[in-house]
């Protein structure tokens, strides 16, 4: 396949048909490159959105059902009243 493409390129390189094919190839290449960039940007945005949703879901968990730490007080309002006075 490459050999045939190389022969076609050598035969048409100086003519009008060669210039038209080169312009067409360049146009297709640019369009594919633009699409590829947009696709990569979309994948990046999707990954960021999944991370944001993961963080939001973890922050919205049921805090009352989590086990209490030994360092926390049962009534944190008492500590606030002591600080404010």
HELIX and SHEET records of a PDB file:
HELIX    1   1 UNK A    2  UNK A   12  1                                  11    
HELIX    2   2 UNK A   16  UNK A   59  1                                  44    
HELIX    3   3 UNK A   63  UNK A   65  5                                   3    
HELIX    4   4 UNK A   76  UNK A   84  1                                   9    
END                                                                             
